[in-house]
């Protein structure tokens, strides 16, 4: 296993996360219906700049991500730069790492700062599950290409005559893993069964997530990191996430039927994260630069790690692989953390990961470590709730978790925090941050 | 003798604005580059220069053709130098000027080899006439390229053949539309209408023009079928009768230029271009000497001068971000012009999110219209919307350079806003109040930095009204004044600096005018009749409609302030309290003197008076006052008060007073503003009318001292 790998610029400065902001997250086809991810991203970045009080000219790079791509604007990052009050000279590119996309964006900006290529950057992500690239069938797409090459009308008609009626139906984006054809929920089901995660346990975690998130909002803990969103046609404003159940009761979860395996399953709509719209972004620079500009950072990026495992089995165990690596690079152990924030794609996936954290067998066999990663103290775990409650606009979740963890660390008087997520394709991401 | 010789010498020493170069392919290029000027404008002395350069070109035997292009980065020819007209002492002199222009351009038209105009940037007025005289035209696709004949806006007509060449090129109906509105066409519109033969990227403009020259003579483009139909004997009479009627509806006979344009175009089409040119020069001579044109030109000069004026000696503070307090109608409007015209980020603070949504809706609505008419791409709209953000707290105000307050009209609240802005914004942040009735000095009374408090009075609807009053109080610093003026300019507004006296300038002269209309109403004159009388006089809307637009509640707020500060002549008729008590605020709450559509009935809505107003006021309407007298009563009140304002230093000059009245109220532009109108009538005549009205209708008509003095001395406001 690799040893500590400090994230410092050549001048020895830490990578500061100066500010983080997100839009409220909204359930599919609710408050942001019809608003593309790009516009959500613009909103979050504009407001981040307005609140930070930094001259937009100083932003040298913007790295942004979007999981559900819109073909008309493939480089969402550059569109955000061009579509807000930012300088046209701000470099911008887009990244994609499924549910860990904005972890990747943050890592990229950090690497650029460490390499000395840029001084200040913005990282983030946005996704909309309400505005989707609904396409045409493969047969129709192929015919359209051929038709554009055909010389005569008769030739064109002949091509179209071969199409079947069902080829003309619109095709929504796939929800299944491309390489296996498995839906994400199928994997969650598999993990629930393999690791014996019961329905009650899953429902309890979901209930906990909603209850804690509702408390966080009720106490006004999120006001500094969540903007109020004003979207066309500007009739109502959205100030809070609209997926959180304010009156969550455990009994209600038990009533739902399993969503993926109707007969033997335990994963339900209520103990999974819903399809959500939203955007999140963070402003990053070296700590020296922040000092120069008179900005007080929220915290610093201490280490990060990305891992990859097989997709057929246990695909969502990413956190259990990425976390020990990130901890090692930070030169710490799980016990040194004041907070642990794990992305809740499914309660089953979250609980399976927690089991693996505590499992010496897993550590020995899969990680090659002598000891388990560690038993997670639930008083430090997802203390403000997780993705099951907040929702999960794929590319925005990482930036949400990092910002939320830093704010909570600050409230608790400092220390180190972990943010970790699984992602499609068997990927895992983990980041260790420290409060300023 | 010596002097003339010197002058001649100087003229010779000055390089010509028209430079000729011959390309190796025997195509001549005439480059227009007026020395020591930012943009090209045509001057009288250029006639000789053009003649000289054409003569030089003609001597080249192998010459295949000519291209005329500008040497300036972003203007072809922005128009003719208007001061030429002021220099004409008589109708004949102006007529000669037009003929000289005609004959110069005729030489281009008659040039033996093809002449092509290569247009990039503004090509307006005389510039377009020059381009029309060429055998064909190519323009760049740049956004800066605009073509038009705006002479009508100065009370003139295109006097160098434009009225004859344009209808033949694009058809009478389109030509009349261009000349009667003075509107600018952009490159693609110009291409579609046939005004230019090609529109290309600027990089290949000259190349394309040269290629057109090489193609040699080409048959003239046939007019589209619609224009051909309208050019037939039947079509033509129909077209002209419709255009005449519509124009008359708009001008109400107040703008002779419009009617002369129609007449001259008709003459040219009916009896040939020779007669047309003759009629054009004659009409130009007459219009150039008309008081309407003189008034419109003086307004043009005044507005141009004010656009350059900084308001004070100091340098303005750079503007990077603007804060707005209150997202109501005014706040929303100010946010809109700041973001869309000024391209500055705007931060709105309101007590609730609904206020911020309202402000965003305002700009969304304004931009939505532009998107629907394809003048704006949705992505551009999105970008402009992104400049406006809002919050219900003070976050984001640390970096605003100026805050414009548009909160409820209440002194304590405004003072509190000053205190809070001083606490939350930067030390340099200027606090500008959009108050219409409160003294700025009082708003600044408890300020820690009173030198940074100023009034910035916008008019509703903000995105349409071109005026802003800038109101320093006694302690306002010069830098603050300059910063406020700079912001107004960025927002595309014309700013006048006025004194911190009750009502400032615009509302102060507006109040007696509206009060007088109210007195006529209480005499039983119907509302429509009052409005029509003043629209006929030349106002864009009548006084009662205006009161509905401004808000009856705004009136009831300002009038008592004016009355308390300036005397009983401002007292509103007591009966009007009934309207206020009835909750009538005007258009904004859909309850005013007129009925306003609610919900879905907007389609085909015709404006009607709310008859219940008469009952409330206890009158039976019956038209009985002659319209001319109504207009006289209202306008004389305004003139008298305007003179008082100048006398008391509320406005810095007659020029500012004229601009304020025309841009802020819509005082008839063809009269040039209250002061120019008084000059036109003569102070003695104005005093005579006022005295007469005083005897008939009461003391409030008593002519002010300054007017009486001027009447005695035969003095004028303008030299």
Interface residues (C-beta under 8 A of the other chain):
Chain A: X39 X42 X43 X46 X47 X50 X51 X53 X55 X82 X83 X84 X85 X228 X230 X232 X233 X234 X235 X236 X237 X239
Chain B: X320 X345 X347 X353 X354 X356 X357 X358 X360 X361 X364 X379 X382 X383 X385 X386 X387 X389 X390 X391 X392 X395 X396 X398 X399
